[in-house]
C-alpha cells in the first residue's frame, strides 16, 4: 500500500485550498495526521499563498492573451503575412492600349548625400513626367542615406539635415507618377520612406517584388525588381540577377541596385526558354568616400535604364530594347 504521507485525498486538498490562505500551517488541526510542515509543502505545490489578516489586494489582470486567443491571433498574423508576401510577388499594372511604351527604371538616389547628382535625377524625373502617357517610371530603393545608430556619425559628412531629407523624398514622390518604388536597406532603417509613400499614394514594396505590365491583346512584361538579389561575383556585377534566371525566373527583366556598380547581361535559360535582361543599376550617388576608402572604381553603366516595349512584337529579343541614353530612347519610342 502506498504511504499516506505522499497521498492526499480530494477532501484533504479541498480543506487545504479553503483554509490554508487564512490559517497557514495552523490548518493542520483540520487535517488529522497532517503536520504543519506537510501542509506548508503541499500548499507550495498547489501555488497557495497566505493572505495577511486585515489586508486586501486588488487583482492585477495580466497583459497577456490566453492561449486560445494567442493561437488564433498568431494564425491570423500568419495569414496576413502570407497574403502580403504573395501579393508583392504578383503586382499587376494594366496598360490602356497595346501600343509600344517605355519603362524607366532608376537606381539608388541617396538624395541627401553630397555625392548625389541631383540635376541628373531631376532631369530624369522631368522626362518621365513629360512623357507620362508613354513612359512608366519605377525606383529600386535607398531614397536617402537615412543614417541611424552608429552610422549617425556619417551625418557629419553631409550638409543636408534630416528634415531637409524628408522634403527631398516628398519632392521625388510628387515630381512624377511612380508605377512603384522599392524600399531599400537604407529606407528600412526607419519607417519614414514607407510612411511618405503612403501619404502620397505611391505604390511601394519593401526590398522587392515581381510586377507584371499587361497590354490588352499583347504580350505581358514581367519585371523582378528588387533593391538587390542574392549572389555576388567579382567578374559580373549582374551575377545575382543572372542567378535568378538560372534558377527558373519567369521574368523578362531582373533588375536591382544597392552596390552602386553596373552590368547588363542578356541570357536564355536553356530549360525554360526564358530570355531575361539581368541588370545591376548604378546609383545617382556618384561620389562616395566609402568607395574611395576601399579603392572601388566606377563600374556603373548608368543610374537609369529605359526599356522600350512593343507588346505586339513576337521576337524574343526585339520586343524589349534597353537604352542608357534616356532621351534617345524616348525619341525612339515617340517615333513608333
N, C-alpha and C positions, 0 to 999 in steps of 0.2 A: 504494500500500500504506500502511496506517495506520502511524503512527510507534510503534515498540515502546515508546517512553518512556511512553506512556499506556495500553498494553495489558499486562495481567498475565494469565498463563495460570493455569488452575486449579491446576496443580502448584506454581507460584510462590506463589500465595496460601496453599496448604496449608503450605508450608515456613514462610512468614511467620507464620501463625497458631500453628504448633507451636513455633517457636524465638524469635520476637521478644520474648515476655514475659520471657524469661530473658536473652537476649543483647542486646536493644536494637538499636542501629544496627549492632552487630557481626555481625548476621545476614547482612549484605551479602556476607560471604565465602562463604555458602552459596548465594548468588544471583548468579552471574556476570553482569556487565553492569548490576547494580543498585547504586547508591551508597547510602551510609548515609542520606543525606538523602532519597532516594527511598523507602527502606524506612520511614523515620520518617513521611513524608507518607502513605503507603499504610496504615500501622498506625493513624494517626489516623482515616482514613476508615473503617476497619473497626472502630473502637472498641476497639482493643487497648491494654492498659495494662501497664506494666512491673511485674514482681514483684521487690521488693528481696531480694537474696540473704540467706538466713538468717532471713527473717521470713515469717510466715503470717497471713492474716486470715480469721477465720471468716465464713461467708456470712451476710448480713443479709437475711432474707426480706422481701419487700415487704408492706406492709399493704393493698395494693390488690388487687381481684379481677382475674383475667384477663378479657379482653374477652368471651369466650363467657359466662362466669359473670355478668359485669356486664350484658350484654344480657338474659340470662334473668331476672335479678333486677329489672331495670327494667321488663320486660314484666309480671312478676308484680305489681309495685307498682302499675302502671297498672291492672291488673285489680282489685286490692283497692280502689283509689281510686274506680274507676268503680262497683263494686258498692256501696260506701258511699254515693256520691252518688245513685245510682238508688234505693237503699233509703229514704233520708230524703225522697225525693220521693213516696213511696207507702206511708207508715206506716198500717197498718190497725188500728183498735180495734173490737172486737166488743162489741155490747150483748147482754145475755141475752134481752131481750124487745123488742117493737116499741112499748112504751108510751112516752109523752112523757118526755123527760129534759131536763136542763139542762147547758149548757156554760158554765162560768165562766172567763173569760179575764182575767188580772191583768197590770197594767202593770209598769214598771220599779220594783223595790222599793228598791234602794240602801239596804239595811238598816242599814249602819253610818254613814249620813250623819245629822247632827243635824237636817236638814230632812225626814227620813223620818217620815211619820205611822204610827208602828209600831202604834198602837192600832187604827187603821182596817185595817191589814194583818192584824193578829192576829184581828180580828173577822171579816174576810172568810174567813180560813182556817178559823176555827171553824165558820162556816156551811157551808163545803164538807165539813168533817169530819162535822158533824151530819147532813147530808143526802147522804152519800156514795153511797147506793144509787140516788139520782136525779140527782145532780149530778157531772159531771166537771170537774176544775179543771186549768188549764194557765197557764204564765207566759211572757212574751215576752222576758225576759232582763234583764241587769245586776242580779244579786242583791246585789252590794255595789259600793262605789266601786273597791276593789282598785287604789288608786293605785300606779303604778310609775314608775321612771325619774325624769325631771324633774318629773313630776306628783306625786312623793312629797312635795313641799313642801306639798301640799294636806292632808296628814295633820295639819298644824298647826292646821287649822280644824275638826277633829273630835276628840272625846274618846274615841271607840271605838278600841281597839288592833286590830292585825291579828289577834291571837289571838282577841279577842272577836268579830271579824267572822266567823271560822271557826265559832264557836259559834252565831252568828246564822243562818248558812247551814244548819248541822245542824238547828237548831230548825225552820226553814222547811221543810226537806225531809222531816222526820218528823212535822210537825204535821197533815198530811193526806195522802191518797193522790193523788199527782200523775199525771195522764194523760201529761203531758210537760212538760219545761222546755226553753226555748230559751236557749242561752248567747249573751249579747250581747257587744259590743265590750269592755266593762269586764271581763267574765268571761274573755275570751280573752287578756287581757294576761298571764295566768299559767294553769297547768293546774289550779289549786285547785278551782274550781267543778265542773269535769268529774270530777275525782277523787272529790269528795264525793258527786256524783250516782251514780257507780259504787258507792261504798261503801254508799250507802243504797238502791241498786237503783231509782233514779228514772230513767225514760226521758228521754234528753236528746239534742238535736241542736245543733250549732254553727251559729249565725247564723239558721237557719230550716229549715222543711220543710213538706211537704204531708201532712196527716193525714185519713184517711177513717174516719168512725164508721159502722159497719154495724149496722143493726137488722133482725133476721130478718123478712122479709115486708114491710118498709117501705122508705122512701127512705133512701139513704145521704147523709150530710152530709160535704162536702169543705171542709177549712179550710186555707188557705195562711197559716201562722203564722210570722212572721219577726220578728227584732229590729227590722229596718227593711227597706224596699224601696227600689228606685231611683227617684228623682224628687222634686222639691220645688216648691212653689208658695206664694207669699205669700198667695194667696187661698183656698187649701183645704189644710189640714194633712193630709188623706187623699189628696192628689193621687197619691202614689206607689202607693197601693193601687188607686185608680181606674185608673191607667195599666196595672196588671196585668189588670184586667177588659177594657180596650180592646184589649189585646194577645192576648186569647183565653183567659184563665184559665178553667178549668172549676170553680173553687172557689166555693162558696156564701158563704163568709166569707173575706175577705182582711184580715188584721189585723197591725199592727206597733206598735212603741213608739218608743223611742230619743230622740225630740226633746222629750218631756215636754209636748207640745201635744195637742190632740184635735180630731177631726172624725169624722163618720159620714155616709157617702154611700151611698145605695142606687141602683143603676143597672142597666140591662139592656143587654147587648151586642147591638146590632142585627143582627149577623151570626150569632152562635152562639145567641142567645136566652138566654144565661146571666144570671141575676139574681144580683148579688153585694152583700153588705154590706161596704163598703170602710171600714175603721176605722183611725184612729190613736189608740191609747190614751194616756191621760195617765200620770203617774208618782205613786207614793206619796211621792216626794221633792217636797214641796210648797214648800219654801223653798230657794232656790238663789242663792248670791252671784254666780255667773256670770250667771244670768238677770238679776239686779238690775243688774250692771255693764253689761249690754247693753241695758237698758231693756225687756226682754221682759215682756209682760203675761201673765196667767193665761188660757190658751186651752184648758185641759183640760175635757173633758166628764165626766171621772171616771177614776179609776185602775183601775176594773174594769168589765166589762160581762158580764151574764148573758144567754145566749141560751136561750130555751125552744124545744124542738124537738119537733114532732109528726110522726113518720115516716109516719103514715097520712094526713096532710093533703096533698092534691094541689095546693092553691093555691100559685102561685109565690112569694107573699109571706107568706101566712098560716101556712105551716108553720114559719117561723122568726120569732120575735119577740125584740126586744132590750130589755133592762132595765138602766138605770143605777142604779135603786133596787134593789139586790140582794135585800133582804129581801122587797120587794113581788113581785119576780119569782119567788122561791122559794115564796111564799104562793100565787101563781097556779098554779105548777107542781103543788103538792101538791093543789090542788083539781081538777086534771084527772082 
